[in-house]
């Protein structure tokens, strides 16, 4: 099972090509803190954050336009 891994102990990312279930970190040798990296989940999370930021800015713009509209034009 090849894949990308992340060591939470030394914050090192690495790729393993062999069939190890729990590969040791090549930098610090830890095996308990090594986790598989879900890159698809990370990309999905980043897109969700951008979407939320866009929606917040859009709603703020609409709110500002409504505020300006309710003030009316000065005579």
Beta strands, then each sheet from edge to edge (+ up, - down):
strand 1: 3-7
strand 2: 12-16
strand 3: 34-36
sheet 1: 2+ 1- 3+
end
